[in-house]
Amino acid sequence: MSVLVKRRIKDKDLVDKLNRYTHDFNWIQDNRLALQSKYNRKYIAVKNENVIFFADNIEEMLGKILESGGDIAEYIIDYLTDEKISLLF
């Protein structure tokens, strides 16, 4: 599923969005163990320190957000697993 978001954002709005994103990212990191116990091997969409959606795959997750009328850019999406993952570049 391809999603194209195209619109102009004012500098202040961009800074506000980045601050909210950073805050939610840090919240996920601080609560990772509790979130993994509840949503292991799931994608979660977080907004304002709340898990709003969860799904088995990214396509399902994006579909849930779009079906709700939400803006994908308003959520931080993360995949939770207790497995060690290595990325090779």
N, CA, C and O atoms as a Tinker XYZ file with bonds, in Angstrom:
   356  protein
     1  N      0.848000   -1.160000    0.000000    73     2
     2  CA     0.000000    0.000000    0.000000    64     1     3
     3  C      0.899000    1.230000    0.000000    63     2     4     5
     4  O      1.749000    1.372000    0.879000    81     3
     5  N      0.728000    2.101000   -0.949000    73     3     6
     6  CA     1.495000    3.339000   -1.011000    64     5     7
     7  C      0.631000    4.483000   -0.529000    63     6     8     9
     8  O     -0.551000    4.573000   -0.863000    81     7
     9  N      1.232000    5.352000    0.259000    73     7    10
    10  CA     0.520000    6.509000    0.776000    64     9    11
    11  C      1.362000    7.731000    0.498000    63    10    12    13
    12  O      2.544000    7.765000    0.838000    81    11
    13  N      0.773000    8.724000   -0.110000    73    11    14
    14  CA     1.471000    9.967000   -0.415000    64    13    15
    15  C      0.809000   11.088000    0.365000    63    14    16    17
    16  O     -0.385000   11.345000    0.209000    81    15
    17  N      1.580000   11.743000    1.193000    73    15    18
    18  CA     1.081000   12.877000    1.960000    64    17    19
    19  C      1.762000   14.110000    1.397000    63    18    20    21
    20  O      2.985000   14.242000    1.456000    81    19
    21  N      0.960000   15.011000    0.851000    73    19    22
    22  CA     1.536000   16.175000    0.185000    64    21    23
    23  C      0.789000   17.424000    0.629000    63    22    24    25
    24  O     -0.352000   17.661000    0.232000    81    23
    25  N      1.459000   18.216000    1.462000    73    23    26
    26  CA     0.893000   19.487000    1.889000    64    25    27
    27  C      1.992000   20.306000    2.530000    63    26    28    29
    28  O      3.009000   19.770000    2.969000    81    27
    29  N      1.783000   21.591000    2.579000    73    27    30
    30  CA     2.767000   22.485000    3.185000    64    29    31
    31  C      2.512000   22.555000    4.682000    63    30    32    33
    32  O      1.366000   22.585000    5.131000    81    31
    33  N      3.592000   22.581000    5.446000    73    31    34
    34  CA     3.502000   22.666000    6.896000    64    33    35
    35  C      4.278000   23.904000    7.346000    63    34    36    37
    36  O      5.414000   24.120000    6.923000    81    35
    37  N      3.663000   24.706000    8.197000    73    35    38
    38  CA     4.339000   25.876000    8.746000    64    37    39
    39  C      5.440000   25.401000    9.691000    63    38    40    41
    40  O      5.349000   24.320000   10.272000    81    39
    41  N      6.478000   26.218000    9.836000    73    39    42
    42  CA     7.615000   25.853000   10.693000    64    41    43
    43  C      7.181000   25.527000   12.113000    63    42    44    45
    44  O      7.637000   24.532000   12.677000    81    43
    45  N      6.311000   26.340000   12.706000    73    43    46
    46  CA     5.865000   26.099000   14.073000    64    45    47
    47  C      5.107000   24.781000   14.151000    63    46    48    49
    48  O      5.294000   24.019000   15.100000    81    47
    49  N      4.257000   24.502000   13.172000    73    47    50
    50  CA     3.512000   23.247000   13.158000    64    49    51
    51  C      4.464000   22.058000   13.043000    63    50    52    53
    52  O      4.261000   21.025000   13.681000    81    51
    53  N      5.490000   22.212000   12.235000    73    51    54
    54  CA     6.469000   21.143000   12.064000    64    53    55
    55  C      7.214000   20.881000   13.377000    63    54    56    57
    56  O      7.410000   19.729000   13.764000    81    55
    57  N      7.621000   21.936000   14.048000    73    55    58
    58  CA     8.306000   21.784000   15.328000    64    57    59
    59  C      7.382000   21.120000   16.345000    63    58    60    61
    60  O      7.818000   20.240000   17.087000    81    59
    61  N      6.111000   21.529000   16.390000    73    59    62
    62  CA     5.146000   20.915000   17.309000    64    61    63
    63  C      4.979000   19.426000   17.014000    63    62    64    65
    64  O      4.942000   18.612000   17.937000    81    63
    65  N      4.878000   19.067000   15.742000    73    63    66
    66  CA     4.734000   17.654000   15.370000    64    65    67
    67  C      5.976000   16.851000   15.747000    63    66    68    69
    68  O      5.868000   15.732000   16.249000    81    67
    69  N      7.144000   17.420000   15.508000    73    67    70
    70  CA     8.381000   16.729000   15.869000    64    69    71
    71  C      8.496000   16.541000   17.383000    63    70    72    73
    72  O      8.971000   15.504000   17.846000    81    71
    73  N      8.067000   17.531000   18.146000    73    71    74
    74  CA     8.081000   17.405000   19.603000    64    73    75
    75  C      7.122000   16.314000   20.081000    63    74    76    77
    76  O      7.469000   15.526000   20.960000    81    75
    77  N      5.908000   16.268000   19.501000    73    75    78
    78  CA     4.951000   15.212000   19.871000    64    77    79
    79  C      5.471000   13.840000   19.481000    63    78    80    81
    80  O      5.335000   12.880000   20.240000    81    79
    81  N      6.070000   13.743000   18.289000    73    79    82
    82  CA     6.634000   12.494000   17.816000    64    81    83
    83  C      7.743000   12.023000   18.756000    63    82    84    85
    84  O      7.779000   10.857000   19.149000    81    83
    85  N      8.641000   12.931000   19.110000    73    83    86
    86  CA     9.743000   12.584000   20.018000    64    85    87
    87  C      9.214000   12.152000   21.375000    63    86    88    89
    88  O      9.706000   11.189000   21.961000    81    87
    89  N      8.213000   12.863000   21.873000    73    87    90
    90  CA     7.624000   12.518000   23.167000    64    89    91
    91  C      7.030000   11.112000   23.129000    63    90    92    93
    92  O      7.263000   10.322000   24.044000    81    91
    93  N      6.270000   10.791000   22.091000    73    91    94
    94  CA     5.663000    9.458000   21.981000    64    93    95
    95  C      6.718000    8.378000   21.743000    63    94    96    97
    96  O      6.594000    7.268000   22.262000    81    95
    97  N      7.755000    8.693000   20.963000    73    95    98
    98  CA     8.843000    7.745000   20.764000    64    97    99
    99  C      9.495000    7.402000   22.101000    63    98   100   101
   100  O      9.732000    6.231000   22.397000    81    99
   101  N      9.784000    8.415000   22.903000    73    99   102
   102  CA    10.388000    8.190000   24.211000    64   101   103
   103  C      9.448000    7.411000   25.135000    63   102   104   105
   104  O      9.900000    6.572000   25.913000    81   103
   105  N      8.161000    7.684000   25.051000    73   103   106
   106  CA     7.182000    6.953000   25.863000    64   105   107
   107  C      7.199000    5.467000   25.510000    63   106   108   109
   108  O      7.151000    4.617000   26.399000    81   107
   109  N      7.266000    5.152000   24.218000    73   107   110
   110  CA     7.348000    3.748000   23.799000    64   109   111
   111  C      8.607000    3.104000   24.366000    63   110   112   113
   112  O      8.554000    1.994000   24.896000    81   111
   113  N      9.736000    3.794000   24.258000    73   111   114
   114  CA    10.991000    3.243000   24.776000    64   113   115
   115  C     10.912000    3.020000   26.282000    63   114   116   117
   116  O     11.366000    1.987000   26.775000    81   115
   117  N     10.347000    3.964000   27.011000    73   115   118
   118  CA    10.242000    3.853000   28.466000    64   117   119
   119  C      9.285000    2.746000   28.898000    63   118   120   121
   120  O      9.423000    2.207000   29.996000    81   119
   121  N      8.322000    2.403000   28.056000    73   119   122
   122  CA     7.298000    1.413000   28.399000    64   121   123
   123  C      7.373000    0.156000   27.541000    63   122   124   125
   124  O      6.420000   -0.621000   27.486000    81   123
   125  N      8.505000   -0.044000   26.874000    73   123   126
   126  CA     8.640000   -1.138000   25.907000    64   125   127
   127  C      8.301000   -2.503000   26.500000    63   126   128   129
   128  O      7.578000   -3.270000   25.864000    81   127
   129  N      8.791000   -2.832000   27.686000    73   127   130
   130  CA     8.543000   -4.157000   28.258000    64   129   131
   131  C      7.053000   -4.394000   28.500000    63   130   132   133
   132  O      6.536000   -5.463000   28.174000    81   131
   133  N      6.376000   -3.426000   29.058000    73   131   134
   134  CA     4.930000   -3.566000   29.297000    64   133   135
   135  C      4.174000   -3.660000   27.976000    63   134   136   137
   136  O      3.248000   -4.459000   27.841000    81   135
   137  N      4.569000   -2.844000   27.002000    73   135   138
   138  CA     3.913000   -2.882000   25.691000    64   137   139
   139  C      4.166000   -4.218000   24.995000    63   138   140   141
   140  O      3.263000   -4.772000   24.368000    81   139
   141  N      5.403000   -4.743000   25.103000    73   139   142
   142  CA     5.710000   -6.030000   24.473000    64   141   143
   143  C      4.891000   -7.156000   25.090000    63   142   144   145
   144  O      4.459000   -8.064000   24.381000    81   143
   145  N      4.675000   -7.109000   26.380000    73   143   146
   146  CA     3.904000   -8.183000   27.010000    64   145   147
   147  C      2.455000   -8.184000   26.523000    63   146   148   149
   148  O      1.810000   -9.232000   26.486000    81   147
   149  N      1.953000   -7.023000   26.156000    73   147   150
   150  CA     0.567000   -6.933000   25.676000    64   149   151
   151  C      0.446000   -7.033000   24.153000    63   150   152   153
   152  O     -0.530000   -7.584000   23.645000    81   151
   153  N      1.429000   -6.506000   23.426000    73   151   154
   154  CA     1.347000   -6.417000   21.962000    64   153   155
   155  C      2.531000   -7.096000   21.271000    63   154   156   157
   156  O      2.991000   -6.614000   20.236000    81   155
   157  N      3.030000   -8.202000   21.821000    73   155   158
   158  CA     4.195000   -8.857000   21.239000    64   157   159
   159  C      3.908000   -9.298000   19.801000    63   158   160   161
   160  O      2.859000   -9.867000   19.499000    81   159
   161  N      4.868000   -9.018000   18.937000    73   159   162
   162  CA     4.780000   -9.318000   17.501000    64   161   163
   163  C      3.625000   -8.605000   16.811000    63   162   164   165
   164  O      3.004000   -9.138000   15.891000    81   163
   165  N      3.353000   -7.404000   17.268000    73   163   166
   166  CA     2.311000   -6.559000   16.676000    64   165   167
   167  C      2.896000   -5.195000   16.350000    63   166   168   169
   168  O      3.872000   -4.756000   16.958000    81   167
   169  N      2.285000   -4.539000   15.386000    73   167   170
   170  CA     2.551000   -3.134000   15.115000    64   169   171
   171  C      1.610000   -2.325000   16.000000    63   170   172   173
   172  O      0.444000   -2.686000   16.165000    81   171
   173  N      2.110000   -1.244000   16.563000    73   171   174
   174  CA     1.265000   -0.351000   17.346000    64   173   175
   175  C      1.354000    1.053000   16.763000    63   174   176   177
   176  O      2.395000    1.463000   16.249000    81   175
   177  N      0.249000    1.780000   16.850000    73   175   178
   178  CA     0.213000    3.192000   16.468000    64   177   179
   179  C     -0.080000    3.976000   17.734000    63   178   180   181
   180  O     -1.124000    3.795000   18.361000    81   179
   181  N      0.850000    4.850000   18.106000    73   179   182
   182  CA     0.757000    5.595000   19.358000    64   181   183
   183  C      0.551000    7.073000   19.066000    63   182   184   185
   184  O      1.161000    7.643000   18.161000    81   183
   185  N     -0.319000    7.670000   19.853000    73   183   186
   186  CA    -0.550000    9.116000   19.782000    64   185   187
   187  C     -0.855000    9.598000   21.194000    63   186   188   189
   188  O     -1.747000    9.069000   21.858000    81   187
   189  N     -0.119000   10.595000   21.646000    73   187   190
   190  CA    -0.316000   11.167000   22.978000    64   189   191
   191  C     -0.241000   10.115000   24.086000    63   190   192   193
   192  O     -1.088000   10.069000   24.978000    81   191
   193  N      0.784000    9.279000   24.009000    73   191   194
   194  CA     1.049000    8.238000   25.007000    64   193   195
   195  C     -0.065000    7.197000   25.113000    63   194   196   197
   196  O     -0.256000    6.602000   26.173000    81   195
   197  N     -0.790000    6.976000   24.039000    73   195   198
   198  CA    -1.844000    5.958000   24.010000    64   197   199
   199  C     -1.682000    5.089000   22.778000    63   198   200   201
   200  O     -1.434000    5.589000   21.680000    81   199
   201  N     -1.825000    3.781000   22.966000    73   199   202
   202  CA    -1.872000    2.881000   21.818000    64   201   203
   203  C     -3.279000    2.988000   21.254000    63   202   204   205
   204  O     -4.248000    2.562000   21.883000    81   203
   205  N     -3.379000    3.555000   20.073000    73   203   206
   206  CA    -4.678000    3.784000   19.446000    64   205   207
   207  C     -5.075000    2.589000   18.584000    63   206   208   209
   208  O     -6.233000    2.170000   18.588000    81   207
   209  N     -4.113000    2.045000   17.848000    73   207   210
   210  CA    -4.359000    0.892000   16.975000    64   209   211
   211  C     -3.243000   -0.119000   17.159000    63   210   212   213
   212  O     -2.120000    0.235000   17.518000    81   211
   213  N     -3.568000   -1.389000   16.908000    73   211   214
   214  CA    -2.536000   -2.427000   16.813000    64   213   215
   215  C     -2.954000   -3.382000   15.713000    63   214   216   217
   216  O     -4.141000   -3.548000   15.430000    81   215
   217  N     -1.952000   -4.015000   15.091000    73   215   218
   218  CA    -2.231000   -4.874000   13.940000    64   217   219
   219  C     -1.092000   -5.872000   13.758000    63   218   220   221
   220  O      0.006000   -5.695000   14.286000    81   219
   221  N     -1.384000   -6.926000   12.997000    73   219   222
   222  CA    -0.395000   -7.965000   12.728000    64   221   223
   223  C      0.612000   -7.568000   11.659000    63   222   224   225
   224  O      1.732000   -8.079000   11.648000    81   223
   225  N      0.230000   -6.658000   10.755000    73   223   226
   226  CA     1.145000   -6.253000    9.688000    64   225   227
   227  C      0.943000   -4.774000    9.384000    63   226   228   229
   228  O     -0.055000   -4.171000    9.778000    81   227
   229  N      1.904000   -4.211000    8.680000    73   227   230
   230  CA     1.891000   -2.766000    8.431000    64   229   231
   231  C      0.733000   -2.348000    7.523000    63   230   232   233
   232  O      0.182000   -1.260000    7.689000    81   231
   233  N      0.363000   -3.197000    6.571000    73   231   234
   234  CA    -0.749000   -2.858000    5.683000    64   233   235
   235  C     -2.050000   -2.737000    6.468000    63   234   236   237
   236  O     -2.838000   -1.817000    6.247000    81   235
   237  N     -2.266000   -3.681000    7.391000    73   235   238
   238  CA    -3.464000   -3.640000    8.234000    64   237   239
   239  C     -3.453000   -2.384000    9.105000    63   238   240   241
   240  O     -4.479000   -1.728000    9.283000    81   239
   241  N     -2.275000   -2.063000    9.645000    73   239   242
   242  CA    -2.156000   -0.876000   10.497000    64   241   243
   243  C     -2.513000    0.388000    9.739000    63   242   244   245
   244  O     -3.319000    1.192000   10.207000    81   243
   245  N     -1.913000    0.569000    8.562000    73   243   246
   246  CA    -2.195000    1.763000    7.767000    64   245   247
   247  C     -3.661000    1.826000    7.371000    63   246   248   249
   248  O     -4.261000    2.901000    7.356000    81   247
   249  N     -4.238000    0.667000    7.049000    73   247   250
   250  CA    -5.654000    0.615000    6.705000    64   249   251
   251  C     -6.537000    1.073000    7.860000    63   250   252   253
   252  O     -7.499000    1.812000    7.650000    81   251
   253  N     -6.218000    0.639000    9.078000    73   251   254
   254  CA    -7.003000    1.046000   10.247000    64   253   255
   255  C     -6.950000    2.559000   10.453000    63   254   256   257
   256  O     -7.966000    3.195000   10.732000    81   255
   257  N     -5.771000    3.117000   10.314000    73   255   258
   258  CA    -5.628000    4.567000   10.507000    64   257   259
   259  C     -6.410000    5.317000    9.440000    63   258   260   261
   260  O     -7.147000    6.252000    9.752000    81   259
   261  N     -6.254000    4.915000    8.186000    73   259   262
   262  CA    -6.956000    5.600000    7.097000    64   261   263
   263  C     -8.466000    5.427000    7.195000    63   262   264   265
   264  O     -9.211000    6.376000    6.948000    81   263
   265  N     -8.930000    4.229000    7.552000    73   263   266
   266  CA   -10.371000    3.991000    7.697000    64   265   267
   267  C    -10.984000    4.837000    8.808000    63   266   268   269
   268  O    -12.158000    5.202000    8.741000    81   267
   269  N    -10.190000    5.148000    9.826000    73   267   270
   270  CA   -10.692000    5.969000   10.936000    64   269   271
   271  C    -10.760000    7.448000   10.556000    63   270   272   273
   272  O    -11.305000    8.263000   11.300000    81   271
   273  N    -10.202000    7.783000    9.395000    73   271   274
   274  CA   -10.148000    9.178000    8.979000    64   273   275
   275  C     -8.944000    9.906000    9.545000    63   274   276   277
   276  O     -8.818000   11.123000    9.407000    81   275
   277  N     -8.053000    9.148000   10.187000    73   275   278
   278  CA    -6.861000    9.741000   10.791000    64   277   279
   279  C     -5.786000   10.032000    9.769000    63   278   280   281
   280  O     -5.835000    9.569000    8.629000    81   279
   281  N     -4.824000   10.803000   10.202000    73   279   282
   282  CA    -3.665000   11.166000    9.394000    64   281   283
   283  C     -2.491000   10.324000    9.878000    63   282   284   285
   284  O     -2.118000   10.400000   11.049000    81   283
   285  N     -1.918000    9.538000    9.007000    73   283   286
   286  CA    -0.816000    8.643000    9.371000    64   285   287
   287  C      0.323000    9.425000   10.030000    63   286   288   289
   288  O      0.997000    8.908000   10.921000    81   287
   289  N      0.532000   10.648000    9.600000    73   287   290
   290  CA     1.628000   11.464000   10.134000    64   289   291
   291  C      1.410000   11.856000   11.597000    63   290   292   293
   292  O      2.335000   12.360000   12.235000    81   291
   293  N      0.228000   11.641000   12.134000    73   291   294
   294  CA    -0.062000   11.990000   13.521000    64   293   295
   295  C      0.329000   10.886000   14.501000    63   294   296   297
   296  O      0.240000   11.083000   15.713000    81   295
   297  N      0.756000    9.742000   14.003000    73   295   298
   298  CA     1.050000    8.583000   14.848000    64   297   299
   299  C      2.514000    8.184000   14.722000    63   298   300   301
   300  O      3.142000    8.386000   13.683000    81   299
   301  N      3.038000    7.620000   15.787000    73   299   302
   302  CA     4.311000    6.925000   15.692000    64   301   303
   303  C      3.964000    5.445000   15.644000    63   302   304   305
   304  O      3.220000    4.942000   16.486000    81   303
   305  N      4.506000    4.758000   14.661000    73   303   306
   306  CA     4.218000    3.345000   14.464000    64   305   307
   307  C      5.478000    2.555000   14.764000    63   306   308   309
   308  O      6.562000    2.881000   14.282000    81   307
   309  N      5.318000    1.505000   15.573000    73   307   310
   310  CA     6.462000    0.687000   15.958000    64   309   311
   311  C      6.048000   -0.778000   15.932000    63   310   312   313
   312  O      4.880000   -1.115000   16.126000    81   311
   313  N      7.027000   -1.637000   15.690000    73   311   314
   314  CA     6.806000   -3.081000   15.737000    64   313   315
   315  C      7.431000   -3.589000   17.028000    63   314   316   317
   316  O      8.605000   -3.333000   17.297000    81   315
   317  N      6.651000   -4.305000   17.822000    73   315   318
   318  CA     7.126000   -4.793000   19.110000    64   317   319
   319  C      7.418000   -6.281000   19.043000    63   318   320   321
   320  O      6.580000   -7.072000   18.610000    81   319
   321  N      8.611000   -6.653000   19.472000    73   319   322
   322  CA     8.976000   -8.057000   19.559000    64   321   323
   323  C     10.019000   -8.220000   20.645000    63   322   324   325
   324  O     10.799000   -7.309000   20.920000    81   323
   325  N     10.022000   -9.382000   21.254000    73   323   326
   326  CA    11.041000   -9.658000   22.251000    64   325   327
   327  C     12.236000  -10.389000   21.646000    63   326   328   329
   328  O     13.175000  -10.749000   22.356000    81   327
   329  N     12.197000  -10.604000   20.339000    73   327   330
   330  CA    13.307000  -11.246000   19.648000    64   329   331
   331  C     14.397000  -10.230000   19.340000    63   330   332   333
   332  O     14.118000   -9.053000   19.111000    81   331
   333  N     15.628000  -10.692000   19.338000    73   331   334
   334  CA    16.747000   -9.845000   18.943000    64   333   335
   335  C     16.729000   -9.725000   17.419000    63   334   336   337
   336  O     16.579000  -10.720000   16.710000    81   335
   337  N     16.881000   -8.518000   16.936000    73   335   338
   338  CA    16.877000   -8.272000   15.497000    64   337   339
   339  C     18.197000   -7.617000   15.118000    63   338   340   341
   340  O     18.621000   -6.650000   15.751000    81   339
   341  N     18.838000   -8.139000   14.095000    73   339   342
   342  CA    20.076000   -7.554000   13.586000    64   341   343
   343  C     19.840000   -7.038000   12.177000    63   342   344   345
   344  O     19.237000   -7.714000   11.344000    81   343
   345  N     20.317000   -5.852000   11.930000    73   343   346
   346  CA    20.212000   -5.264000   10.598000    64   345   347
   347  C     21.611000   -5.175000   10.017000    63   346   348   349
   348  O     22.533000   -4.672000   10.659000    81   347
   349  N     21.759000   -5.669000    8.799000    73   347   350
   350  CA    23.037000   -5.615000    8.112000    64   349   351
   351  C     22.954000   -4.607000    6.978000    63   350   352   353
   352  O     22.022000   -4.651000    6.175000    81   351
   353  N     23.922000   -3.700000    6.906000    73   351   354
   354  CA    23.930000   -2.690000    5.851000    64   353   355
   355  C     25.150000   -2.880000    4.986000    63   354   356
   356  O     25.352000   -2.131000    4.031000    81   355
